[in-house]
Amino acid sequence: MTVRRVVPNIQSEAAQESRDFYGLLGFEEVMNHGWIMTLASPSNPAAQVSFMASDKTAPLTPDMSVEVDDVDAAYAAMQERGVEIVHPLQDEEWGVRRFFVRDPNGRVVNVLGHR
């Protein structure tokens, strides 16, 4: 399995202020669905940070997102090892397939792949 990117997710009601602040470091908005906004570095597009008020289709906000090349294999591996699945594998209307797991530190990880 290949990891494509890791993105910290910051729960925030200050999207505009965050965009302005991180813009000072060279980040630019690359996605905005209203409830989640992602900023990326133009020179290194995999360097990203997301801000979300709350997750649109999940009961909790993940602490980070990990994009993998085979989300179904990742899901099977997590189930096989008995990792706590806190949001089931599902296809989302914005073009990703994802699930949430809880890591050993109690952090919620959004594992996703683009369809």
Buried (B, 14 or more C-beta within 10 A) or exposed (E): EEEEBEBEBBBBEEBEEBBEEBEEEEBEEBEEEEBBBBBBBEEEEEBBBBBBBEBEEBEEBBBBBBBBEEBEEBBEEBEEEEBEBBBEBEEEEEEBBBBBBBEEEEEBBBBBBEE
